[in-house]
């Protein structure tokens, strides 16, 4: 088995022309260089230098090995640098899971920061609801995922995950322009007991939260339209076909609709980042820092509307 340390020493001896000169370059003693060359000769099974009283001369085998060995050492150095870049997080891959409103509001800021700080890193995105991304995080298919939970729909996270709280969003009532409830600065759910509601898909946390909120007010919401796309929900509100309950990140001010905070309750949707506690990806810390910074930007841009 060829020793790469001995190979590097031999290449340096050929370039320097003597054991002593190579020793000075490598930081060894001349005796140590001589011992390494002897060991390398035994490994390859051929004499590499003709030794004189005051000089050495490389053999044809030594010249061949030095030429090819120099190429191998250069490739190895490049490989070593790539490994070091991977270990330190300068290169590598980070896989991020996210849900739609975070994809639109948070992720662009986070990806922009990561790209600036780690331009050689590969960033992969996977968009889905929390129940769909959590198994991917636990299986190691995603490094980190943005998830949410509503106050009226509490949930627990698996013990293998570390949870980093990011944002607390107010829940807003969207009303068409001209709706009587829009005359007030805040809205009670009971004020909308006769309204037609636009909600997310049945069984989602948002839909369940709406049902439980209205139940606390003594009525069942009359849900006539459903969509998990808050852009669609808001378009339906602007069209005057119903009202809706949306988190602050899902609201975009536009003509035709008004947003009002709830009166008498401080319901929130809580956004967090989750990752396996045992995850050793060097880029994970950078990704989490980027997400935290992105949320700070988003908090000033969107959440102050509530």
C-alpha positions as a Markdown table, in Angstrom:
| # | Residue | x | y | z |
|---|---|---|---|---|
| 1 | Unk | 0.0 | 0.0 | 0.0 |
| 2 | Unk | 1.5 | 3.3 | -1.1 |
| 3 | Unk | 1.7 | 6.0 | 1.6 |
| 4 | Unk | 0.6 | 9.4 | 0.3 |
| 5 | Unk | 2.9 | 11.1 | 2.8 |
| 6 | Unk | 5.9 | 9.2 | 1.4 |
| 7 | Unk | 4.7 | 10.0 | -2.1 |
| 8 | Unk | 4.6 | 13.7 | -1.4 |
| 9 | Unk | 8.1 | 13.5 | 0.1 |
| 10 | Unk | 9.4 | 11.7 | -2.9 |
| 11 | Unk | 8.0 | 14.2 | -5.3 |
| 12 | Unk | 9.5 | 17.0 | -3.3 |
| 13 | Unk | 12.9 | 15.3 | -3.3 |
| 14 | Unk | 12.8 | 15.0 | -7.1 |
| 15 | Unk | 11.9 | 18.7 | -7.4 |
| 16 | Unk | 14.4 | 19.8 | -4.8 |
| 17 | Unk | 17.3 | 17.6 | -6.0 |
| 18 | Unk | 18.4 | 16.5 | -2.6 |
| 19 | Unk | 17.2 | 15.0 | 0.7 |
| 20 | Unk | 18.4 | 18.1 | 2.6 |
| 21 | Unk | 16.6 | 20.6 | 0.4 |
| 22 | Unk | 13.4 | 18.6 | 0.5 |
| 23 | Unk | 13.7 | 18.4 | 4.3 |
| 24 | Unk | 13.9 | 22.2 | 4.6 |
| 25 | Unk | 10.8 | 22.6 | 2.4 |
| 26 | Unk | 8.8 | 20.0 | 4.2 |
| 27 | Unk | 9.9 | 20.8 | 7.7 |
| 28 | Unk | 11.5 | 17.4 | 8.3 |
| 29 | Unk | 15.1 | 16.4 | 9.1 |
| 30 | Unk | 17.2 | 15.0 | 6.3 |
| 31 | Unk | 17.3 | 11.7 | 8.2 |
| 32 | Unk | 13.5 | 11.5 | 8.3 |
| 33 | Unk | 13.3 | 12.2 | 4.5 |
| 34 | Unk | 15.8 | 9.5 | 3.8 |
| 35 | Unk | 13.8 | 7.0 | 6.0 |
| 36 | Unk | 10.6 | 7.9 | 4.2 |
| 37 | Unk | 12.2 | 7.4 | 0.7 |
| 38 | Unk | 13.6 | 4.0 | 1.8 |
| 39 | Unk | 10.1 | 3.0 | 3.0 |
| 40 | Unk | 8.6 | 4.1 | -0.2 |
| 41 | Unk | 11.2 | 2.2 | -2.2 |
| 42 | Unk | 10.3 | -0.9 | -0.3 |
| 43 | Unk | 6.6 | -0.3 | -1.0 |
| 44 | Unk | 7.0 | 0.0 | -4.7 |
| 45 | Unk | 9.7 | -2.6 | -5.0 |
| 46 | Unk | 12.3 | -0.6 | -6.9 |
| 47 | Unk | 15.2 | 1.8 | -6.2 |
| 48 | Unk | 14.1 | 5.4 | -6.8 |
| 49 | Unk | 17.4 | 7.2 | -6.4 |
| 50 | Unk | 21.0 | 6.6 | -7.2 |
| 51 | Unk | 22.8 | 7.7 | -4.1 |
| 52 | Unk | 26.3 | 9.2 | -4.4 |
| 53 | Unk | 28.7 | 10.5 | -1.7 |
| 54 | Unk | 27.4 | 14.0 | -2.1 |
| 55 | Unk | 24.4 | 13.8 | -4.4 |
| 56 | Unk | 21.4 | 11.7 | -5.5 |
| 57 | Unk | 20.0 | 11.1 | -8.9 |
| 58 | Unk | 16.4 | 10.1 | -9.5 |
| 59 | Unk | 15.9 | 6.9 | -11.5 |
| 60 | Unk | 13.5 | 6.6 | -14.5 |
| 61 | Unk | 11.0 | 5.0 | -12.1 |
| 62 | Unk | 11.3 | 8.0 | -9.7 |
| 63 | Unk | 10.7 | 10.5 | -12.5 |
| 64 | Unk | 7.6 | 8.6 | -13.7 |
| 65 | Unk | 6.2 | 8.3 | -10.2 |
| 66 | Unk | 7.0 | 11.9 | -9.5 |
| 67 | Unk | 5.1 | 13.1 | -12.6 |
| 68 | Unk | 2.1 | 10.9 | -12.1 |
| 69 | Unk | 2.3 | 11.3 | -8.3 |
| 70 | Unk | 2.2 | 15.1 | -8.6 |
| 71 | Unk | -1.0 | 14.8 | -10.5 |
| 72 | Unk | -2.5 | 12.5 | -7.9 |
| 73 | Unk | -1.4 | 14.8 | -5.1 |
| 74 | Unk | -2.9 | 17.8 | -6.8 |
| 75 | Unk | -6.2 | 15.9 | -7.2 |
| 76 | Unk | -6.0 | 14.8 | -3.6 |
| 77 | Unk | -5.4 | 18.3 | -2.4 |
| 78 | Unk | -8.4 | 19.5 | -4.4 |
| 79 | Unk | -10.5 | 16.6 | -2.9 |
| 80 | Unk | -9.3 | 17.6 | 0.6 |
| 81 | Unk | -10.4 | 21.2 | 0.0 |
| 82 | Unk | -13.8 | 20.0 | -1.2 |
| 83 | Unk | -14.2 | 17.8 | 1.9 |
| 84 | Unk | -13.2 | 20.7 | 4.1 |
| 85 | Unk | -15.7 | 23.0 | 2.4 |
| 86 | Unk | -18.4 | 20.4 | 3.0 |
| 87 | Unk | -17.5 | 20.0 | 6.6 |
| 88 | Unk | -17.4 | 23.7 | 7.3 |
| 89 | Unk | -20.6 | 24.3 | 5.4 |
| 90 | Unk | -19.1 | 26.3 | 2.5 |
| 91 | Unk | -20.4 | 23.6 | 0.2 |
| 92 | Unk | -23.0 | 20.9 | 0.6 |
| 93 | Unk | -26.8 | 20.7 | 0.4 |
| 94 | Unk | -29.5 | 21.9 | 2.7 |
| 95 | Unk | -33.1 | 20.7 | 2.2 |
| 96 | Unk | -35.8 | 23.0 | 3.5 |
| 97 | Unk | -39.5 | 22.1 | 3.9 |
| 98 | Unk | -42.0 | 24.9 | 4.1 |
| 99 | Unk | -45.8 | 25.7 | 3.8 |
| 100 | Unk | -47.3 | 28.1 | 1.2 |
| 101 | Unk | -47.5 | 31.4 | 3.1 |
| 102 | Unk | -44.0 | 30.9 | 4.5 |
| 103 | Unk | -42.8 | 30.0 | 1.0 |
| 104 | Unk | -44.1 | 33.4 | -0.3 |
| 105 | Unk | -43.1 | 35.6 | 2.7 |
| 106 | Unk | -40.2 | 34.0 | 4.6 |
| 107 | Unk | -38.3 | 31.7 | 2.3 |
| 108 | Unk | -37.2 | 34.2 | -0.3 |
| 109 | Unk | -35.4 | 36.3 | 2.3 |
| 110 | Unk | -33.9 | 33.2 | 3.9 |
| 111 | Unk | -32.7 | 31.8 | 0.6 |
| 112 | Unk | -31.2 | 35.2 | -0.5 |
| 113 | Unk | -29.2 | 35.3 | 2.7 |
| 114 | Unk | -28.0 | 31.7 | 2.4 |
| 115 | Unk | -27.0 | 32.3 | -1.2 |
| 116 | Unk | -25.0 | 35.3 | -0.2 |
| 117 | Unk | -23.2 | 33.6 | 2.7 |
| 118 | Unk | -22.9 | 30.1 | 1.1 |
| 119 | Unk | -22.8 | 30.7 | -2.7 |
| 120 | Unk | -21.5 | 27.1 | -3.3 |
| 121 | Unk | -24.2 | 25.4 | -1.3 |
| 122 | Unk | -27.2 | 23.7 | -3.0 |
| 123 | Unk | -30.6 | 24.7 | -1.5 |
| 124 | Unk | -33.6 | 22.4 | -2.1 |
| 125 | Unk | -37.2 | 23.4 | -1.2 |
| 126 | Unk | -40.2 | 21.1 | -0.6 |
| 127 | Unk | -43.6 | 22.7 | 0.0 |
| 128 | Unk | -46.3 | 21.0 | 2.0 |
| 129 | Unk | -48.4 | 21.2 | 5.1 |
| 130 | Unk | -46.8 | 20.4 | 8.5 |
| 131 | Unk | -48.4 | 16.9 | 8.7 |
| 132 | Unk | -46.8 | 16.1 | 5.3 |
| 133 | Unk | -43.3 | 17.5 | 6.0 |
| 134 | Unk | -42.8 | 16.2 | 9.5 |
| 135 | Unk | -42.3 | 12.6 | 8.3 |
| 136 | Unk | -39.7 | 13.8 | 5.8 |
| 137 | Unk | -37.8 | 15.6 | 8.6 |
| 138 | Unk | -37.9 | 12.5 | 10.8 |
| 139 | Unk | -36.7 | 10.3 | 8.0 |
| 140 | Unk | -33.8 | 12.6 | 7.2 |
| 141 | Unk | -35.2 | 13.6 | 3.8 |
| 142 | Unk | -35.5 | 17.2 | 4.9 |
| 143 | Unk | -33.0 | 19.0 | 7.1 |
| 144 | Unk | -35.4 | 21.6 | 8.5 |
| 145 | Unk | -39.0 | 22.5 | 8.0 |
| 146 | Unk | -41.2 | 25.5 | 8.7 |
| 147 | Unk | -44.4 | 24.5 | 10.4 |
| 148 | Unk | -47.3 | 26.1 | 12.3 |
| 149 | Unk | -49.9 | 25.4 | 15.0 |
| 150 | Unk | -53.0 | 27.4 | 15.9 |
| 151 | Unk | -54.0 | 28.3 | 19.5 |
| 152 | Unk | -57.3 | 26.4 | 19.2 |
| 153 | Unk | -55.7 | 23.4 | 17.5 |
| 154 | Unk | -52.7 | 22.6 | 19.8 |
| 155 | Unk | -50.2 | 20.0 | 18.7 |
| 156 | Unk | -47.1 | 18.3 | 20.0 |
| 157 | Unk | -44.0 | 17.7 | 18.1 |
| 158 | Unk | -42.1 | 14.3 | 18.1 |
| 159 | Unk | -39.4 | 14.0 | 20.8 |
| 160 | Unk | -36.7 | 13.5 | 18.2 |
| 161 | Unk | -37.2 | 17.1 | 16.9 |
| 162 | Unk | -35.8 | 20.4 | 18.1 |
| 163 | Unk | -38.4 | 23.2 | 17.8 |
| 164 | Unk | -37.3 | 26.8 | 17.2 |
| 165 | Unk | -40.2 | 29.3 | 17.6 |
| 166 | Unk | -40.1 | 32.0 | 14.9 |
| 167 | Unk | -43.3 | 34.0 | 14.6 |
| 168 | Unk | -46.6 | 34.6 | 16.3 |
| 169 | Unk | -49.3 | 35.7 | 13.8 |
| 170 | Unk | -52.6 | 37.3 | 14.7 |
| 171 | Unk | -55.6 | 35.9 | 13.0 |
| 172 | Unk | -57.5 | 38.4 | 10.9 |
| 173 | Unk | -61.1 | 38.6 | 9.6 |
| 174 | Unk | -61.3 | 39.5 | 5.9 |
| 175 | Unk | -64.4 | 41.4 | 4.9 |
| 176 | Unk | -65.6 | 42.7 | 1.6 |
| 177 | Unk | -65.7 | 46.4 | 1.2 |
| 178 | Unk | -69.0 | 47.8 | 2.4 |
| 179 | Unk | -69.6 | 44.9 | 4.8 |
| 180 | Unk | -71.3 | 46.3 | 8.0 |
| 181 | Unk | -68.7 | 44.8 | 10.3 |
| 182 | Unk | -66.0 | 46.7 | 8.4 |
| 183 | Unk | -67.2 | 49.9 | 10.0 |
| 184 | Unk | -65.6 | 48.8 | 13.3 |
| 185 | Unk | -61.9 | 48.5 | 14.1 |
| 186 | Unk | -62.3 | 45.0 | 15.5 |
| 187 | Unk | -64.8 | 42.2 | 14.9 |
| 188 | Unk | -66.4 | 39.7 | 17.2 |
| 189 | Unk | -67.1 | 36.3 | 15.6 |
| 190 | Unk | -70.6 | 36.6 | 16.8 |
| 191 | Unk | -71.1 | 39.6 | 14.5 |
| 192 | Unk | -70.7 | 37.2 | 11.6 |
| 193 | Unk | -72.9 | 34.3 | 12.7 |
| 194 | Unk | -75.1 | 34.8 | 9.6 |
| 195 | Unk | -72.2 | 35.3 | 7.2 |
| 196 | Unk | -71.1 | 32.9 | 4.5 |
| 197 | Unk | -67.5 | 31.8 | 5.3 |
| 198 | Unk | -64.6 | 30.9 | 3.0 |
| 199 | Unk | -62.2 | 28.5 | 4.7 |
| 200 | Unk | -59.3 | 26.2 | 4.1 |
| 201 | Unk | -59.8 | 22.5 | 3.2 |
| 202 | Unk | -61.9 | 20.5 | 5.7 |
| 203 | Unk | -59.7 | 18.9 | 8.3 |
| 204 | Unk | -56.9 | 21.4 | 8.1 |
| 205 | Unk | -55.8 | 23.3 | 11.3 |
| 206 | Unk | -57.1 | 26.6 | 9.8 |
| 207 | Unk | -60.6 | 25.1 | 9.2 |
| 208 | Unk | -60.7 | 23.5 | 12.6 |
| 209 | Unk | -59.6 | 26.7 | 14.3 |
| 210 | Unk | -62.5 | 28.6 | 12.6 |
| 211 | Unk | -65.0 | 26.0 | 13.7 |
| 212 | Unk | -63.9 | 26.0 | 17.3 |
| 213 | Unk | -63.7 | 29.9 | 17.4 |
| 214 | Unk | -67.3 | 30.1 | 16.2 |
| 215 | Unk | -68.4 | 27.3 | 18.5 |
| 216 | Unk | -67.1 | 29.4 | 21.4 |
| 217 | Unk | -69.4 | 32.2 | 20.1 |
| 218 | Unk | -72.4 | 29.8 | 20.1 |
| 219 | Unk | -72.8 | 29.1 | 16.4 |
| 220 | Unk | -71.5 | 26.9 | 13.5 |
| 221 | Unk | -70.0 | 28.8 | 10.6 |
| 222 | Unk | -71.8 | 28.4 | 7.3 |
| 223 | Unk | -68.8 | 27.5 | 5.1 |
| 224 | Unk | -69.7 | 27.8 | 1.4 |
| 225 | Unk | -66.2 | 27.9 | -0.3 |
| 226 | Unk | -62.9 | 26.2 | 0.5 |
| 227 | Unk | -59.4 | 26.8 | -0.7 |
| 228 | Unk | -55.9 | 26.3 | 0.8 |
| 229 | Unk | -54.6 | 29.2 | -1.4 |
| 230 | Unk | -55.0 | 32.4 | 0.6 |
| 231 | Unk | -54.8 | 34.4 | -2.7 |
| 232 | Unk | -57.9 | 32.6 | -3.8 |
| 233 | Unk | -59.6 | 33.1 | -0.4 |
| 234 | Unk | -58.9 | 36.8 | -0.6 |
| 235 | Unk | -60.1 | 37.1 | -4.2 |
| 236 | Unk | -63.4 | 35.5 | -3.1 |
| 237 | Unk | -63.7 | 37.9 | -0.3 |
| 238 | Unk | -63.1 | 40.8 | -2.7 |
| 239 | Unk | -65.8 | 39.4 | -5.0 |
| 240 | Unk | -68.2 | 39.8 | -2.1 |
| 241 | Unk | -69.2 | 36.1 | -1.8 |
| 242 | Unk | -68.1 | 35.6 | 1.9 |
| 243 | Unk | -65.8 | 36.4 | 4.8 |
| 244 | Unk | -62.7 | 34.6 | 6.0 |
| 245 | Unk | -60.4 | 34.1 | 8.9 |
| 246 | Unk | -56.7 | 34.2 | 7.8 |
| 247 | Unk | -53.3 | 34.4 | 9.5 |
| 248 | Unk | -51.4 | 37.7 | 9.0 |
| 249 | Unk | -48.9 | 36.2 | 6.6 |
| 250 | Unk | -51.9 | 35.2 | 4.4 |
| 251 | Unk | -53.2 | 38.7 | 4.0 |
| 252 | Unk | -52.1 | 41.1 | 1.2 |
| 253 | Unk | -53.8 | 44.5 | 1.3 |
| 254 | Unk | -55.8 | 45.1 | -1.9 |
| 255 | Unk | -58.8 | 47.1 | -2.9 |
| 256 | Unk | -62.1 | 45.3 | -2.3 |
| 257 | Unk | -61.3 | 43.7 | 1.0 |
| 258 | Unk | -60.7 | 44.9 | 4.6 |
| 259 | Unk | -58.9 | 43.1 | 7.4 |
| 260 | Unk | -59.9 | 43.4 | 11.0 |
| 261 | Unk | -58.4 | 41.9 | 14.2 |
| 262 | Unk | -60.7 | 39.8 | 16.4 |
| 263 | Unk | -62.3 | 41.4 | 19.4 |
| 264 | Unk | -62.2 | 39.7 | 22.8 |
| 265 | Unk | -59.6 | 37.1 | 21.8 |
| 266 | Unk | -55.9 | 37.1 | 20.9 |
| 267 | Unk | -55.8 | 34.0 | 18.8 |
| 268 | Unk | -52.5 | 33.3 | 17.1 |
| 269 | Unk | -50.9 | 31.0 | 14.6 |
| 270 | Unk | -47.4 | 30.1 | 15.8 |
| 271 | Unk | -44.7 | 29.5 | 13.2 |
| 272 | Unk | -41.7 | 27.4 | 14.1 |
| 273 | Unk | -38.7 | 25.7 | 12.5 |
| 274 | Unk | -38.2 | 22.0 | 13.3 |
| 275 | Unk | -35.2 | 19.7 | 12.7 |
| 276 | Unk | -33.9 | 16.4 | 14.0 |
| 277 | Unk | -31.9 | 17.1 | 17.1 |
| 278 | Unk | -29.3 | 14.6 | 15.8 |
| 279 | Unk | -28.9 | 16.3 | 12.4 |
| 280 | Unk | -25.2 | 17.0 | 11.8 |
| 281 | Unk | -25.5 | 18.9 | 8.5 |
| 282 | Unk | -22.9 | 21.7 | 8.7 |
| 283 | Unk | -25.3 | 24.0 | 6.8 |
| 284 | Unk | -28.1 | 23.5 | 9.3 |
| 285 | Unk | -27.0 | 26.3 | 11.6 |
| 286 | Unk | -26.6 | 28.7 | 8.7 |
| 287 | Unk | -30.1 | 27.8 | 7.5 |
| 288 | Unk | -31.7 | 28.4 | 10.9 |
| 289 | Unk | -29.9 | 31.7 | 11.2 |
| 290 | Unk | -31.2 | 32.7 | 7.8 |
| 291 | Unk | -34.7 | 31.8 | 8.6 |
| 292 | Unk | -34.6 | 33.7 | 11.9 |
| 293 | Unk | -33.3 | 36.8 | 10.1 |
| 294 | Unk | -36.0 | 36.4 | 7.4 |
| 295 | Unk | -38.7 | 36.2 | 10.0 |
| 296 | Unk | -37.4 | 39.4 | 11.6 |
| 297 | Unk | -37.8 | 41.2 | 8.3 |
| 298 | Unk | -41.3 | 39.6 | 7.7 |
| 299 | Unk | -42.4 | 40.6 | 11.2 |
| 300 | Unk | -41.9 | 44.2 | 10.4 |
| 301 | Unk | -43.4 | 44.0 | 7.0 |
| 302 | Unk | -46.5 | 41.9 | 7.6 |
| 303 | Unk | -47.3 | 41.3 | 11.2 |
| 304 | Unk | -47.5 | 45.0 | 12.1 |
| 305 | Unk | -50.7 | 45.1 | 10.0 |
| 306 | Unk | -52.5 | 43.1 | 12.7 |
